[in-house]
Amino acid sequence: MSEPQPAERTLRVVGICGSLRPASFTRTAVKIALRGAEEAGAQTQLIDLRGYSLIFCDGKEDESRYPEDVFKLRKQVQQAKGIILGTPEYHGSFSGVLKNALDLMGFNEFEGKMIGLVGVSGGPMGAFTGLSDLRTVGRALHAWVIPEQASIPEAWKVFDPGGGIKDRDLEQRLMEVGRQVARFACLHSAEQALQFLNTWECAPVNPGGAVKTL
Ligand SMILES: Cc1cc2nc3c(=O)[nH]c(=O)nc-3n(C[C@H](O)[C@H](O)[C@H](O)COP(=O)(O)O)c2cc1C
């Protein structure tokens, strides 16, 4: 039998930024969460919707005139096992830009995938309502939305406009969302769970554990 490959090597996690603002704090939050996924061994990609020419979802009856970027977006999300969704809080929910991107996709891209949520807000209440709404959308798409999430209130106090973050605890929280998405996505994939079990069973016996009788 061939050596088991580290499962993480093939694990892709993408992060979709639901803000088009050039100096978006959501984008920084998604990038930090992706760093966490990378730390857990995933290959990551930021999907910055500013770089995609999408259209408004019109019900998807005739896709022949859809711009190429719709299919590019679908393909990139399809190839991922974990997806970080990042959104600003807009009028007590998540952004329309993100909703439209999600509406242009569906079960093909999301079913059975692991989703992690991160959100920012200008006000002191955080992005909880937006993230709860996204959690509902994740369920509708038959995805697994992990319980851990990161909601960052008064984002203008926390992030540098240049793309950094000042609060180390919040940075860790964002990274933890990414790490968990990567780990749960890995566990959820049967083939990779098998690789994990192979690695586990080939590992040296734990000197502090029970004596192996096989
Ligand atoms: C249309 C719109 C609606 C907003 N609604 C809320 C809101 O309901 N609650 C809140 O705290 N901030 C609200 N904000 C402020 C944004 O959450 C805040 O500016 C955030 O940093 C935007 O995300 P971004 O930096 O990723 O672009 C709103 C901003 C816009 C443009």
The ligand as a Tripos MOL2 file, in Angstrom:
@<TRIPOS>MOLECULE
LIG
   31    33     1     0     0
SMALL
NO_CHARGES

@<TRIPOS>ATOM
      1 C1        -25.3680   50.1070    3.1350 C.3       1 LIG1
      2 C2        -24.6850   50.0070    4.4640 C.ar      1 LIG1
      3 C3        -25.3910   49.5430    5.5370 C.ar      1 LIG1
      4 C4        -24.7750   49.4170    6.7840 C.ar      1 LIG1
      5 N1        -25.4890   48.9160    7.8270 N.ar      1 LIG1
      6 C5        -24.8890   48.7480    9.0270 C.ar      1 LIG1
      7 C6        -25.5990   48.1670   10.1060 C.ar      1 LIG1
      8 O1        -26.7610   47.7750   10.0120 O.2       1 LIG1
      9 N2        -24.9560   48.0180   11.2860 N.ar      1 LIG1
     10 C7        -23.6600   48.4420   11.4630 C.ar      1 LIG1
     11 O2        -23.1270   48.3010   12.5520 O.2       1 LIG1
     12 N3        -22.9540   48.9830   10.4430 N.ar      1 LIG1
     13 C8        -23.5340   49.1320    9.2370 C.ar      1 LIG1
     14 N4        -22.8190   49.6460    8.1730 N.ar      1 LIG1
     15 C9        -21.3990   49.9480    8.3500 C.3       1 LIG1
     16 C10       -20.5220   48.7860    7.8360 C.3       1 LIG1
     17 O3        -20.8370   47.5870    8.5030 O.3       1 LIG1
     18 C11       -19.0490   49.1200    8.0430 C.3       1 LIG1
     19 O4        -18.7340   50.3090    7.3580 O.3       1 LIG1
     20 C12       -18.1230   48.0140    7.5800 C.3       1 LIG1
     21 O5        -16.8100   48.3490    7.9020 O.3       1 LIG1
     22 C13       -18.2240   47.7960    6.0790 C.3       1 LIG1
     23 O6        -17.4630   46.6790    5.7280 O.3       1 LIG1
     24 P1        -16.1480   46.7860    4.8190 P.3       1 LIG1
     25 O7        -15.1510   47.6070    5.6260 O.co2     1 LIG1
     26 O8        -15.7140   45.4000    4.6300 O.co2     1 LIG1
     27 O9        -16.5270   47.4640    3.5510 O.co2     1 LIG1
     28 C14       -23.4200   49.8080    6.9390 C.ar      1 LIG1
     29 C15       -22.7240   50.3010    5.8330 C.ar      1 LIG1
     30 C16       -23.3390   50.3990    4.6120 C.ar      1 LIG1
     31 C17       -22.5540   50.9070    3.4320 C.3       1 LIG1
@<TRIPOS>BOND
     1     1     2 1
     2     2     3 ar
     3     2    30 ar
     4     3     4 ar
     5     4     5 ar
     6     4    28 ar
     7     5     6 ar
     8     6     7 ar
     9     6    13 1
    10     7     8 2
    11     7     9 ar
    12     9    10 ar
    13    10    11 2
    14    10    12 ar
    15    12    13 ar
    16    13    14 ar
    17    14    15 1
    18    14    28 ar
    19    15    16 1
    20    16    17 1
    21    16    18 1
    22    18    19 1
    23    18    20 1
    24    20    21 1
    25    20    22 1
    26    22    23 1
    27    23    24 1
    28    24    25 2
    29    24    26 1
    30    24    27 1
    31    28    29 ar
    32    29    30 ar
    33    30    31 1
@<TRIPOS>SUBSTRUCTURE
     1 LIG1         1 GROUP 0 **** ****
